[in-house]
């Protein structure tokens, strides 16, 4: 981390964050805490299946229907519930929305295979189903 001083105020600039914004192609990305999480939807090859007329994957008409519709998430969660039990507040909705995005775009990754979800997608899901208390865990690779 590099420190820059201007008019007596410290500004912290993370080089990775600056590079992240330079590589954003959809112009809607948001800052994420790590470089692994700071990925634009247009960087991932499979997401390029989305038409050029759609600026960001979150603007695609199916995104809201598949990943943000509570009725769809409730039905999908019945499948995931056998693996994880998250009936608390919005936790199950966020978990299921992330899983739905992966199913929609990548179909199936395989056991213990994880990939970062684009930053704007994570932001939109977190915005729609906010954390009631505590802090988001963020992306981690499988053991």
N, C-alpha and C positions, 0 to 999 in steps of 0.2 A: 504494500500500500504506500502510495506516495502522498506527502503532505505539501500543500501549496498555501502560502500565506498571502492574504490580500487584505489591506486595511485593518490589520490586527486580528482578523478572523481566520481560523483554520478551516481549510477545505480539504476533505479527504477524497481523493480520486482513486478509484480502483480501476487499474488499467483493463482488467477483464471486463468490467462493466462498460467501459468506453468501446472496447472492441465489439461487445455484444450489440450495442446500439448501431454500430457501423455495419453489422452483418444482417440486421433486421430487414426483411424484404417486404413484409406486409404493412409496415408503418403503424402497427397497432400494438407491438410488443410492450411488455411492462418489465421493469427491473425485477430480477429474482435474486435470491441470496447467493447462489452458487453458479459457476460457469456451466455445470451439467444441466441445471434447470433453465438456464438462459438460452433457450433455443427458439428460433422462429419457425412457425408452421411451414414456411416455404423452404426451409433447409432440409426437411425430411423428405426423401425421395417418394415414399408412398403417398404422402400428402399432396404431392404434385398431380395426383389423379384428379384433384379438385379443379374445376374449370378456371381458366384465366380471368373470367369475368368476376370471379369472387376474389376479393382482395385478401381476406384472411379466412382461415378455416372456420372461425367463430361466426363469420357472416354467411356461411353456407346455410341454406334453408333447412337442411337436415340436422345441423348441429343442435339447435334448440330442441327439436323433436326427439332426438336420440339421447342427448346428454343432459338436458335441463328440465324436461317434462317430468313432473313428479309421479304421474301415473305410470309412465314407462319405467322410471327408475324403481318404483315399488315392485313391479312385476319382475324386472331383471334381478333385483336384490334377492328374490326368492331362490334364484339359482345360486347366487354367491353366498347366501346365508349358511349353507352347509359347510363352508370353509372358514367363515369369519362371522362373528356375532357383534354387530355394531348398532344396536337399536337406540343408542343415545343421540338425541337431538338431530343435528344435521350431519353427523359423522357418516352414517350409512348412505346418505344421499351423495356426499362428496365421493366416498369410496366407490359407489356404484357408478357415478357419473364418469370417473376416471376409467373404470373398467369398460363402460359403454363406449367411450371414445376409442380405446384400444381395439375393441371388437369391431367397431364401425370402420376404422381406418386400416388396421393391420390384420383383422380377423382373429388370428390366434398366434400368440408368441411362444407358447410352450411353458412347461413348469420351470419356475425360478428364472425366467427370462424377463428382464425388465428394461425398458427404454424410457428416457425422459419424455414427458408429454410437453408439447409446446407451451411456452410461457403464457401466452394470451389465453389458451384453453384453461390452464390451471387458474389463472386470474379470474376468468369468467365463471368457472365453477365455484371458486371460493367466494366470489362476489354474490352469487345466487344463493349459495348455502353456507353462510358465514359460520365461523367457529364461535361457539358460545363462550368458551373460556379457554385459556391456555395459548399454546403456540403451535402453528402448523409444523409438522415433521419435515416435510419436503421430500425430495427424491432420494432414494438410496438404492444401490445395486443389491441384487440377491446374494446371499452368502454362498 
